[in-house]
Amino acid sequence: MRRTLPALLGAAALLFGLAAPALAFEPVNVVHTEKVKAGPYDLTVGFSTWPLKAMQSLDFTFAPEDGITAKKGTLTLLYGNEVADDEPLARHPRKREVWGLDVRALPEPGTWTMRFDVDGPAGTGTGELKNLQVMEQPGPPMGLSWAISTIPLFGLIALIVIAWRRTREPARST
């Protein structure tokens, strides 16, 4: 009992000591902004990475000039003329004073449009950020990346098969 209590306290201290840095979060670093007029509202759209690349995670922030209090909004992402995503605007999880999307990626390179529908005390407004150019995905093609990443799996399977064959009992003849 005398050894158990200090060991438990040490384990708990180690657990909470290592978990504390993990609970800290990196602030959203906006490196590029664009202005959008949505009826009576001026929105500043922020990007944590610029230029945009397909399949690259980044943060988007959407900040009305006079704040998000007493306002509701909807974001519609358009790829060409197709609706790719339609969702209500919510507070950014790491930058609570603005609306935003946390670690989101645009799946296809090409020309995108962000349409904003904002409803607030000054009325309703719609605005668009058009011709948002998204470049090709960085790095090798997705198929090649997956093929390379499965090489260790095939090596592990081969190792298990070889070990299983060597450790198996030989068949006894009677």
C-alpha angles and dihedrals in degrees: 000000000000091000096040098062096052090044091053092046090048092050091048092048091049092048095050093039092056094040094054095072090046090056091057114091133207114245119244108268109207109201100169134026136191128194121230128185111215104182107289092352129088112209127194111208112204129197126198092206129038133221096033118237128192117259091012114127117231142152123255121199126193114195123180111212093242097040134261098275113126092005135111126193146179128213120207118188114205125194105197101317095328122102106237098176138358121188142146116263112252134181114281107252094229100031103044098180093069139043116256156142119251120219096340127161130205106230102211135044116236139069117334133184127206113206119195125198110190126185120188147126093302092053135258126320140176126204137169137211099208133190095026101173116216115192129214119291112276119244130017122336115283094247092054091047091053092046092052093045092055094057093088090050092055090047090053092049091050091049092051092048092049092047091047092051093049096047098044117109114252115246111263119225117211 
